[in-house]
Amino acid sequence: MYHIKNDKRCLKSAERIGDALRSMLDEKPLSDITVTDIQRLSETGRSTFYRLFDNIDDVLLYIAEENS
């Protein structure tokens, strides 16, 4: 489950992480993507990733719900 509070900083970080995952999915399969890959591309810290999401599947859920 993701844990995104309704404040500007959290929302922006979650958006950057989601954008990074979307971009990476164009380049390689989900099974090859790591949290480190996502946090580097999104320029967020590892602790930020885990404060907002439990795992990569949570990022996918967040993306899907944001686009619906």
Long-range contacts (C-beta under 8 A, 24 or more apart in sequence): 1-54, 1-58, 2-52, 2-53, 2-54, 2-58, 2-59, 2-61, 2-62, 3-51, 3-52, 3-53, 3-54, 4-52, 4-62, 10-52, 13-42, 13-44, 13-48, 13-52, 14-52, 14-53, 14-62, 16-42, 16-43, 16-44, 17-42, 17-44, 17-48, 17-49, 17-52, 17-53, 17-59, 18-59, 18-62, 18-63, 18-66, 21-56, 21-59, 21-60, 21-63, 22-63, 30-56, 30-60
